């Protein structure tokens, strides 16, 4: 057998059986052979093309491949061709779908009621420290001032304290603990607002990791009526500690707190932002969240969440927005439902906007009604998605901007 240089570590072991006789022609020194060859066993199993790709080089011309190798090579070519055709069809369909969605997005943007991004300046977020936030914080139970005492925040008077974990205050009622050392609480040092540097204080309710907030502030600075030339300092509250650590990485001061019992002074913030939150809490709790947001905010509140108004209409068409039956969405907020909970929370003058219209079922978040829950992914071979042009209004989001100063007058 000819000696072989193995390029990728394949072992050229001959199959068991009688040895094959083979004539080996001589090659003159310094003359490159016409064909790169491999042992017959590799040709039989993989074909000439594979052997060349594997960089298996011999010093003598190869005998013609066996009929078995030729048959295998033909089958491989057919399978590759079939796979390429399937891939081509997939890419073609994907391209057409992206083109349709792109055209729909352009049409949607033309009708969109949001303030054009070009009319707004980018918001400058500035860091905020615990010492800055301390002037805003209160005990969520008694609403008494808090002061720092080591790795805790202690209620003025010393009877109760809350832990600080990884620089995140845990200000939830159930996490408060009695003070066991008997030491009196330090007096909370409240800094006069006029003495603090000029900045807009923003509260992000249900902040998660806070990635969405900069986009909201950039786009909505005009409707929220604040000067984008003045830096923003953001405090975010959430129940999940892991999300709050991500918020800190995005320049937000994180506080672990219950949105229905916010640990802040009345009117502590200029603006409150509540996005993608109200659908995650029961209806009664959503009313409490809105009341608390009104209490701690002086200027305006921005609310945006999924619109469930068209849920029944979509179901009659055998469709749904994928998020409509997620287990984490107990509160299906419709336009009328939003008006009702706002009125119960004490607001009397506002407008509920339905934004991001959807024209047909090609929208990426509209799925068959029998598609799996808690996911955007479904198997089209099992769950067939109908192509439907909607003859009733279908919107993706609800938006409300509440003017707190006007309500106070």
The 8 nearest C-alpha neighbors of each residue, nearest first, counted from 0:
[[1, 2, 38, 21, 3, 23, 39, 13],
 [0, 2, 3, 57, 38, 58, 59, 37],
 [1, 3, 0, 57, 4, 58, 38, 56],
 [2, 4, 57, 5, 56, 1, 55, 37],
 [3, 5, 55, 56, 6, 2, 57, 54],
 [6, 4, 55, 8, 7, 3, 9, 54],
 [5, 7, 54, 55, 53, 8, 4, 9],
 [8, 6, 9, 5, 53, 54, 55, 10],
 [7, 9, 5, 6, 10, 53, 4, 11],
 [10, 8, 7, 11, 5, 6, 53, 55],
 [11, 9, 12, 8, 5, 7, 13, 41],
 [10, 12, 9, 13, 41, 40, 38, 3],
 [11, 13, 10, 14, 40, 41, 15, 38],
 [14, 12, 40, 11, 15, 39, 38, 41],
 [13, 15, 16, 12, 40, 17, 18, 11],
 [16, 14, 13, 17, 18, 12, 40, 19],
 [15, 17, 14, 18, 13, 19, 40, 12],
 [18, 16, 19, 15, 14, 20, 13, 21],
 [17, 19, 16, 20, 15, 13, 14, 21],
 [20, 18, 21, 17, 16, 39, 0, 22],
 [21, 19, 18, 22, 17, 23, 0, 39],
 [20, 22, 19, 23, 62, 0, 18, 24],
 [21, 23, 24, 20, 62, 25, 19, 61],
 [22, 24, 21, 25, 59, 60, 1, 61],
 [25, 23, 22, 26, 59, 60, 21, 58],
 [24, 26, 23, 27, 59, 58, 28, 60],
 [27, 25, 28, 24, 30, 59, 32, 58],
 [26, 28, 30, 29, 25, 31, 32, 24],
 [27, 29, 30, 26, 31, 25, 32, 58],
 [28, 30, 27, 31, 26, 32, 58, 25],
 [29, 31, 28, 27, 32, 26, 33, 58],
 [32, 30, 33, 29, 58, 26, 28, 27],
 [33, 31, 34, 59, 30, 60, 58, 35],
 [32, 34, 31, 60, 35, 59, 30, 61],
 [35, 33, 60, 32, 36, 61, 59, 57],
 [36, 34, 56, 57, 60, 33, 32, 37],
 [35, 37, 61, 57, 60, 56, 34, 59],
 [38, 36, 57, 55, 39, 56, 41, 50],
 [39, 37, 40, 41, 42, 36, 1, 11],
 [38, 40, 42, 41, 43, 37, 64, 62],
 [39, 41, 43, 42, 38, 13, 44, 14],
 [42, 40, 44, 43, 39, 45, 38, 37],
 [41, 43, 46, 39, 45, 40, 44, 47],
 [44, 42, 68, 40, 41, 39, 45, 65],
 [43, 45, 41, 42, 68, 46, 40, 71],
 [44, 46, 42, 41, 49, 43, 68, 50],
 [47, 45, 42, 68, 48, 49, 72, 43],
 [46, 48, 50, 49, 42, 51, 45, 64],
 [49, 47, 51, 50, 46, 52, 45, 72],
 [50, 48, 52, 51, 47, 46, 45, 53],
 [49, 51, 53, 47, 52, 48, 55, 54],
 [50, 52, 54, 48, 53, 49, 55, 47],
 [51, 53, 49, 54, 50, 48, 55, 47],
 [52, 54, 50, 51, 55, 6, 49, 7],
 [55, 53, 6, 51, 52, 56, 50, 5],
 [54, 56, 5, 53, 4, 50, 6, 51],
 [57, 55, 35, 4, 36, 54, 3, 37],
 [58, 56, 36, 3, 59, 35, 37, 2],
 [57, 59, 32, 56, 60, 35, 36, 1],
 [58, 60, 57, 32, 61, 36, 24, 26],
 [61, 59, 34, 36, 32, 35, 33, 62],
 [62, 60, 36, 63, 59, 34, 37, 35],
 [61, 63, 64, 60, 39, 36, 21, 65],
 [62, 64, 61, 65, 42, 66, 39, 60],
 [65, 63, 68, 42, 62, 66, 69, 43],
 [64, 66, 68, 67, 43, 69, 63, 42],
 [65, 67, 69, 68, 70, 64, 43, 71],
 [66, 68, 70, 65, 69, 43, 71, 44],
 [69, 67, 43, 71, 65, 46, 70, 66],
 [68, 70, 66, 72, 67, 71, 73, 65],
 [71, 69, 73, 67, 68, 72, 66, 74],
 [72, 70, 68, 74, 73, 69, 75, 67],
 [71, 73, 69, 75, 70, 74, 68, 46],
 [74, 72, 70, 76, 71, 75, 69, 77],
 [73, 75, 77, 71, 76, 72, 78, 70],
 [74, 76, 78, 72, 77, 73, 79, 71],
 [77, 75, 79, 73, 74, 78, 80, 72],
 [76, 78, 80, 74, 75, 79, 81, 73],
 [79, 77, 81, 75, 80, 76, 82, 74],
 [78, 80, 82, 76, 81, 77, 75, 83],
 [81, 79, 83, 77, 82, 78, 76, 84],
 [80, 82, 78, 84, 79, 83, 77, 85],
 [81, 83, 79, 85, 80, 84, 78, 86],
 [84, 82, 86, 80, 85, 81, 87, 79],
 [83, 85, 87, 81, 86, 82, 80, 88],
 [86, 84, 82, 88, 87, 83, 89, 81],
 [87, 85, 83, 89, 84, 88, 82, 90],
 [86, 88, 84, 90, 85, 89, 83, 91],
 [87, 89, 91, 85, 86, 90, 92, 84],
 [90, 88, 86, 92, 87, 91, 93, 85],
 [91, 89, 93, 87, 92, 88, 94, 86],
 [90, 92, 88, 94, 89, 93, 87, 95],
 [93, 91, 95, 89, 94, 90, 88, 96],
 [92, 94, 90, 96, 95, 91, 89, 97],
 [95, 93, 91, 97, 92, 96, 90, 98],
 [94, 96, 98, 92, 93, 97, 99, 91],
 [97, 95, 99, 93, 98, 94, 100, 92],
 [96, 98, 100, 94, 99, 95, 101, 93],
 [97, 99, 101, 95, 96, 100, 94, 102],
 [98, 100, 96, 102, 101, 97, 103, 95],
 [99, 101, 103, 97, 102, 98, 104, 96],
 [102, 100, 98, 104, 103, 99, 97, 105],
 [101, 103, 105, 99, 104, 100, 98, 106],
 [104, 102, 100, 106, 101, 105, 107, 99],
 [103, 105, 107, 101, 106, 102, 100, 108],
 [106, 104, 108, 102, 107, 103, 101, 109],
 [105, 107, 103, 109, 104, 108, 102, 110],
 [108, 106, 104, 110, 109, 105, 111, 103],
 [107, 109, 111, 105, 110, 106, 104, 355],
 [108, 110, 106, 107, 111, 105, 104, 112],
 [111, 109, 107, 108, 112, 106, 355, 356],
 [112, 110, 108, 113, 109, 107, 355, 354],
 [111, 113, 110, 114, 354, 108, 355, 352],
 [114, 112, 111, 115, 218, 219, 354, 116],
 [113, 115, 218, 116, 112, 219, 118, 221],
 [116, 114, 117, 118, 113, 218, 119, 112],
 [115, 117, 118, 218, 119, 114, 217, 120],
 [116, 118, 115, 119, 120, 114, 218, 121],
 [119, 117, 116, 115, 120, 114, 221, 218],
 [120, 118, 116, 117, 217, 218, 121, 220],
 [119, 121, 227, 122, 217, 118, 117, 228],
 [120, 122, 217, 123, 119, 227, 216, 213],
 [123, 121, 227, 217, 124, 120, 216, 230],
 [122, 124, 230, 231, 125, 121, 227, 229],
 [125, 123, 231, 230, 232, 122, 126, 250],
 [124, 126, 232, 231, 230, 123, 127, 250],
 [127, 125, 250, 232, 124, 128, 251, 252],
 [126, 128, 232, 252, 131, 125, 129, 132],
 [129, 127, 131, 130, 132, 126, 252, 133],
 [128, 130, 132, 131, 133, 127, 252, 166],
 [129, 131, 133, 128, 132, 134, 127, 147],
 [132, 130, 128, 129, 133, 134, 127, 135],
 [131, 133, 129, 135, 134, 130, 128, 136],
 [134, 132, 130, 136, 135, 131, 129, 146],
 [133, 135, 189, 132, 136, 131, 190, 188],
 [136, 134, 132, 133, 263, 264, 267, 137],
 [137, 135, 263, 133, 262, 134, 264, 145],
 [138, 136, 144, 142, 262, 263, 143, 145],
 [137, 139, 142, 143, 140, 141, 262, 144],
 [140, 138, 262, 142, 260, 141, 137, 261],
 [141, 139, 138, 142, 172, 260, 143, 262],
 [140, 142, 143, 138, 139, 137, 144, 154],
 [143, 141, 138, 137, 139, 140, 144, 262],
 [142, 144, 137, 138, 141, 154, 155, 145],
 [145, 143, 137, 155, 187, 154, 138, 136],
 [146, 144, 154, 153, 137, 155, 187, 152],
 [147, 145, 187, 153, 152, 185, 186, 148],
 [146, 148, 152, 151, 153, 149, 145, 150],
 [147, 149, 151, 152, 153, 150, 146, 185],
 [148, 150, 151, 147, 152, 163, 153, 162],
 [151, 149, 163, 148, 162, 152, 147, 164],
 [152, 150, 162, 163, 148, 161, 149, 147],
 [153, 151, 147, 161, 160, 146, 148, 145],
 [152, 154, 160, 146, 145, 184, 159, 147],
 [155, 153, 145, 159, 157, 160, 156, 144],
 [154, 156, 184, 157, 145, 144, 186, 153],
 [155, 157, 184, 183, 158, 154, 185, 186],
 [156, 158, 184, 183, 155, 154, 159, 153],
 [159, 157, 178, 177, 156, 154, 160, 184],
 [160, 158, 177, 178, 154, 176, 157, 153],
 [159, 161, 153, 152, 176, 175, 154, 151],
 [162, 160, 175, 152, 151, 170, 169, 153],
 [161, 163, 151, 169, 168, 164, 150, 152],
 [164, 162, 168, 151, 150, 167, 166, 169],
 [163, 165, 167, 166, 162, 168, 169, 150],
 [164, 166, 167, 163, 244, 168, 240, 150],
 [165, 167, 164, 163, 168, 129, 253, 150],
 [166, 168, 164, 163, 165, 254, 253, 169],
 [169, 167, 163, 254, 170, 255, 162, 164],
 [170, 168, 255, 162, 171, 163, 161, 254],
 [171, 169, 256, 255, 168, 161, 262, 172],
 [170, 172, 256, 174, 173, 257, 169, 175],
 [171, 173, 174, 175, 139, 140, 170, 257],
 [172, 174, 171, 175, 176, 170, 161, 169],
 [175, 173, 171, 172, 176, 161, 170, 169],
 [174, 176, 161, 172, 173, 160, 159, 171],
 [175, 177, 160, 159, 174, 161, 178, 173],
 [178, 176, 159, 158, 179, 160, 175, 157],
 [177, 179, 159, 158, 180, 181, 160, 176],
 [178, 180, 181, 177, 182, 158, 176, 159],
 [181, 179, 182, 178, 183, 177, 157, 158],
 [180, 182, 179, 178, 183, 157, 158, 184],
 [183, 181, 180, 157, 184, 178, 179, 158],
 [184, 182, 157, 156, 181, 185, 158, 155],
 [185, 183, 157, 156, 155, 153, 154, 186],
 [186, 184, 146, 187, 155, 183, 148, 156],
 [185, 187, 155, 188, 146, 184, 145, 156],
 [188, 186, 146, 145, 189, 144, 185, 155],
 [187, 189, 186, 190, 134, 146, 133, 185],
 [190, 188, 134, 187, 191, 133, 135, 192],
 [191, 189, 192, 134, 188, 194, 195, 193],
 [190, 192, 194, 193, 189, 195, 134, 188],
 [193, 191, 194, 195, 190, 196, 189, 197],
 [192, 194, 191, 195, 196, 197, 190, 198],
 [195, 193, 191, 192, 196, 190, 197, 189],
 [194, 196, 192, 193, 197, 191, 190, 198],
 [195, 197, 198, 194, 193, 192, 199, 230],
 [198, 196, 195, 229, 199, 230, 193, 194],
 [199, 197, 230, 231, 229, 196, 200, 232],
 [198, 200, 231, 232, 269, 230, 201, 229],
 [199, 201, 232, 268, 269, 231, 233, 198],
 [202, 200, 233, 270, 271, 268, 269, 232],
 [201, 203, 271, 234, 235, 233, 204, 272],
 [204, 202, 235, 272, 206, 271, 234, 205],
 [205, 203, 273, 206, 236, 272, 235, 202],
 [206, 204, 237, 236, 207, 276, 203, 273],
 [205, 207, 209, 235, 203, 204, 236, 237],
 [208, 206, 242, 209, 205, 243, 237, 246],
 [209, 207, 246, 245, 242, 210, 206, 243],
 [208, 210, 246, 206, 211, 212, 207, 249],
 [211, 209, 208, 212, 249, 213, 246, 207],
 [212, 210, 209, 214, 213, 215, 208, 206],
 [211, 213, 215, 214, 209, 210, 216, 203],
 [212, 214, 216, 215, 211, 217, 210, 122],
 [215, 213, 217, 212, 216, 211, 218, 210],
 [216, 214, 212, 218, 213, 217, 219, 211],
 [215, 217, 213, 219, 220, 214, 218, 212],
 [216, 218, 214, 121, 215, 122, 219, 220],
 [219, 217, 215, 116, 216, 220, 214, 114],
 [218, 220, 216, 222, 221, 217, 215, 223],
 [221, 219, 223, 216, 222, 217, 225, 218],
 [222, 220, 224, 223, 219, 225, 119, 114],
 [221, 223, 224, 219, 220, 400, 114, 225],
 [222, 224, 220, 221, 225, 219, 299, 400],
 [225, 223, 221, 222, 220, 226, 299, 298],
 [224, 226, 220, 223, 227, 221, 199, 229],
 [225, 227, 228, 229, 224, 220, 221, 199],
 [228, 226, 229, 122, 120, 225, 220, 230],
 [227, 229, 226, 230, 122, 123, 120, 121],
 [228, 230, 227, 198, 226, 231, 199, 197],
 [231, 229, 123, 198, 124, 125, 199, 228],
 [232, 230, 199, 124, 198, 200, 125, 123],
 [231, 233, 200, 125, 124, 127, 201, 199],
 [234, 232, 201, 251, 202, 200, 252, 231],
 [233, 235, 252, 202, 251, 253, 203, 201],
 [236, 234, 203, 253, 206, 202, 252, 204],
 [237, 235, 254, 204, 255, 205, 256, 206],
 [236, 238, 205, 255, 239, 206, 256, 207],
 [237, 239, 255, 256, 257, 240, 236, 205],
 [240, 238, 242, 241, 237, 243, 255, 207],
 [239, 241, 243, 242, 244, 238, 255, 237],
 [242, 240, 244, 243, 239, 245, 208, 207],
 [243, 241, 207, 208, 245, 244, 240, 239],
 [242, 244, 246, 240, 245, 241, 253, 208],
 [243, 245, 247, 241, 246, 242, 240, 248],
 [244, 246, 208, 248, 242, 243, 247, 249],
 [247, 245, 208, 243, 209, 249, 248, 251],
 [246, 248, 251, 244, 250, 249, 245, 252],
 [247, 249, 245, 246, 250, 244, 251, 208],
 [250, 248, 246, 247, 251, 209, 245, 210],
 [249, 251, 247, 248, 126, 246, 252, 124],
 [252, 250, 247, 233, 246, 234, 249, 253],
 [251, 253, 234, 247, 235, 127, 233, 250],
 [252, 254, 235, 243, 167, 236, 251, 234],
 [255, 253, 236, 168, 167, 256, 235, 169],
 [256, 254, 169, 237, 238, 236, 170, 168],
 [255, 257, 171, 170, 236, 238, 237, 254],
 [256, 258, 260, 259, 171, 261, 238, 237],
 [259, 257, 261, 260, 288, 256, 204, 236],
 [258, 260, 288, 287, 257, 261, 291, 284],
 [261, 259, 257, 258, 139, 262, 291, 256],
 [260, 262, 258, 263, 257, 139, 259, 291],
 [261, 263, 139, 137, 136, 138, 260, 170],
 [264, 262, 136, 137, 135, 261, 267, 295],
 [263, 265, 267, 135, 137, 295, 136, 266],
 [264, 266, 295, 294, 267, 263, 296, 297],
 [265, 267, 295, 296, 297, 268, 294, 264],
 [268, 266, 295, 264, 265, 135, 296, 263],
 [269, 267, 296, 200, 270, 266, 201, 295],
 [268, 270, 298, 297, 200, 296, 201, 199],
 [271, 269, 201, 299, 268, 300, 298, 296],
 [270, 272, 202, 300, 201, 203, 296, 301],
 [273, 271, 301, 203, 300, 204, 302, 202],
 [274, 272, 302, 204, 301, 276, 203, 303],
 [273, 275, 303, 276, 302, 304, 272, 205],
 [274, 276, 304, 303, 277, 278, 273, 305],
 [277, 275, 279, 274, 278, 205, 273, 304],
 [276, 278, 279, 280, 285, 275, 304, 330],
 [277, 279, 330, 328, 276, 280, 331, 332],
 [280, 278, 328, 277, 276, 327, 329, 330],
 [279, 281, 277, 278, 285, 284, 330, 329],
 [282, 280, 330, 284, 283, 329, 285, 279],
 [281, 283, 285, 284, 330, 280, 286, 340],
 [284, 282, 286, 285, 281, 287, 280, 340],
 [283, 285, 287, 286, 281, 282, 280, 288],
 [284, 286, 288, 282, 287, 283, 277, 280],
 [285, 287, 289, 284, 283, 288, 344, 340],
 [286, 288, 290, 284, 259, 285, 289, 291],
 [289, 287, 259, 285, 291, 286, 290, 258],
 [288, 290, 292, 286, 291, 287, 344, 293],
 [291, 289, 287, 344, 293, 292, 288, 294],
 [292, 290, 294, 288, 293, 289, 287, 259],
 [293, 291, 289, 294, 290, 295, 296, 288],
 [292, 294, 290, 291, 296, 295, 289, 403],
 [293, 295, 291, 265, 292, 296, 266, 290],
 [296, 294, 266, 265, 267, 292, 293, 268],
 [297, 295, 266, 268, 293, 269, 294, 270],
 [298, 296, 266, 269, 403, 268, 404, 299],
 [297, 299, 403, 269, 404, 270, 296, 402],
 [300, 298, 402, 403, 270, 401, 223, 297],
 [301, 299, 271, 401, 270, 400, 272, 302],
 [300, 302, 400, 272, 399, 273, 271, 401],
 [303, 301, 273, 399, 274, 398, 272, 400],
 [302, 304, 398, 274, 397, 275, 273, 399],
 [303, 305, 275, 397, 396, 274, 306, 276],
 [306, 304, 396, 395, 397, 307, 275, 303],
 [305, 307, 396, 397, 395, 308, 333, 332],
 [308, 306, 333, 310, 332, 309, 331, 305],
 [307, 309, 333, 306, 310, 334, 332, 393],
 [310, 308, 312, 307, 311, 393, 313, 394],
 [309, 311, 307, 313, 312, 308, 314, 319],
 [312, 310, 314, 313, 309, 315, 308, 307],
 [311, 313, 309, 315, 314, 310, 316, 391],
 [314, 312, 318, 316, 310, 319, 315, 311],
 [313, 315, 317, 311, 318, 316, 312, 319],
 [316, 314, 312, 313, 317, 311, 318, 310],
 [315, 317, 313, 314, 318, 312, 387, 385],
 [318, 316, 314, 368, 315, 367, 313, 319],
 [319, 317, 368, 367, 313, 314, 316, 366],
 [320, 318, 313, 368, 365, 366, 321, 314],
 [319, 321, 365, 323, 322, 364, 366, 318],
 [320, 322, 364, 323, 375, 366, 319, 365],
 [321, 323, 325, 320, 324, 373, 374, 375],
 [324, 322, 320, 321, 325, 319, 307, 328],
 [325, 323, 322, 372, 326, 321, 328, 373],
 [326, 324, 373, 322, 327, 328, 372, 323],
 [325, 327, 328, 324, 329, 373, 372, 322],
 [326, 328, 325, 279, 329, 278, 373, 280],
 [329, 327, 279, 278, 326, 325, 330, 331],
 [330, 328, 281, 279, 327, 331, 278, 280],
 [331, 329, 278, 281, 328, 332, 282, 280],
 [332, 330, 307, 278, 329, 333, 328, 323],
 [331, 333, 307, 336, 330, 337, 306, 278],
 [334, 332, 308, 336, 307, 335, 306, 337],
 [333, 335, 337, 336, 308, 338, 351, 332],
 [336, 334, 338, 337, 333, 339, 308, 332],
 [335, 337, 333, 339, 338, 334, 332, 340],
 [338, 336, 334, 335, 339, 340, 333, 332],
 [337, 339, 335, 341, 336, 340, 342, 334],
 [340, 338, 336, 342, 337, 341, 343, 335],
 [339, 341, 343, 342, 337, 286, 338, 344],
 [342, 340, 344, 338, 343, 339, 346, 337],
 [341, 343, 346, 345, 339, 344, 340, 347],
 [342, 344, 340, 345, 341, 339, 286, 346],
 [345, 343, 341, 290, 342, 286, 289, 346],
 [344, 346, 342, 343, 347, 341, 290, 293],
 [347, 345, 342, 341, 344, 348, 343, 349],
 [346, 348, 342, 345, 349, 406, 341, 344],
 [349, 347, 346, 350, 406, 401, 402, 405],
 [350, 348, 401, 347, 351, 400, 399, 346],
 [349, 351, 352, 399, 348, 400, 401, 338],
 [350, 352, 399, 398, 334, 349, 353, 397],
 [353, 351, 398, 397, 354, 350, 399, 334],
 [352, 354, 397, 396, 394, 398, 351, 355],
 [353, 355, 396, 356, 394, 397, 352, 111],
 [356, 354, 395, 394, 396, 111, 107, 357],
 [357, 355, 394, 393, 354, 395, 107, 358],
 [356, 358, 393, 394, 359, 355, 395, 362],
 [359, 357, 389, 388, 356, 393, 360, 103],
 [360, 358, 388, 389, 387, 361, 357, 362],
 [359, 361, 387, 362, 386, 365, 388, 385],
 [360, 362, 359, 363, 386, 365, 100, 96],
 [363, 361, 360, 365, 364, 359, 100, 357],
 [362, 364, 365, 361, 366, 360, 100, 375],
 [365, 363, 320, 362, 321, 366, 375, 322],
 [366, 364, 320, 362, 319, 363, 321, 360],
 [365, 367, 319, 318, 321, 320, 364, 384],
 [368, 366, 318, 384, 370, 369, 317, 382],
 [367, 369, 318, 317, 319, 370, 366, 314],
 [368, 370, 367, 371, 382, 317, 318, 366],
 [371, 369, 367, 368, 377, 382, 366, 372],
 [372, 370, 377, 369, 374, 373, 376, 375],
 [371, 373, 374, 325, 324, 370, 321, 322],
 [374, 372, 325, 326, 371, 322, 375, 324],
 [375, 373, 376, 372, 371, 321, 322, 325],
 [374, 376, 321, 364, 377, 373, 322, 366],
 [377, 375, 374, 378, 371, 370, 366, 321],
 [376, 378, 370, 379, 371, 375, 382, 366],
 [379, 377, 380, 381, 382, 376, 370, 383],
 [378, 380, 382, 381, 383, 377, 384, 367],
 [379, 381, 378, 382, 383, 377, 384, 370],
 [382, 380, 379, 378, 383, 377, 370, 369],
 [383, 381, 379, 378, 380, 370, 367, 384],
 [382, 384, 379, 381, 367, 385, 380, 378],
 [385, 383, 367, 366, 382, 386, 379, 318],
 [386, 384, 387, 383, 360, 367, 317, 318],
 [385, 387, 360, 384, 388, 361, 359, 383],
 [388, 386, 360, 359, 389, 385, 316, 361],
 [387, 389, 359, 358, 390, 360, 386, 361],
 [388, 390, 359, 391, 358, 387, 392, 393],
 [391, 389, 388, 392, 358, 359, 393, 387],
 [390, 392, 389, 393, 312, 309, 358, 388],
 [393, 391, 394, 390, 389, 356, 309, 357],
 [394, 392, 357, 309, 356, 391, 395, 358],
 [395, 393, 356, 355, 357, 396, 354, 353],
 [394, 396, 355, 306, 305, 356, 354, 357],
 [397, 395, 305, 306, 354, 304, 394, 353],
 [398, 396, 353, 306, 304, 303, 352, 305],
 [397, 399, 303, 352, 302, 351, 353, 396],
 [400, 398, 302, 351, 301, 352, 350, 401],
 [399, 401, 301, 300, 302, 402, 398, 299],
 [402, 400, 300, 299, 403, 349, 399, 301],
 [401, 403, 299, 405, 404, 298, 406, 400],
 [402, 404, 406, 299, 298, 405, 401, 297],
 [403, 405, 407, 298, 406, 402, 297, 408],
 [406, 404, 408, 407, 403, 402, 298, 348],
 [405, 407, 403, 404, 408, 402, 346, 348],
 [406, 408, 404, 405, 403, 297, 402, 298],
 [407, 405, 406, 404, 403, 402, 297, 298]]
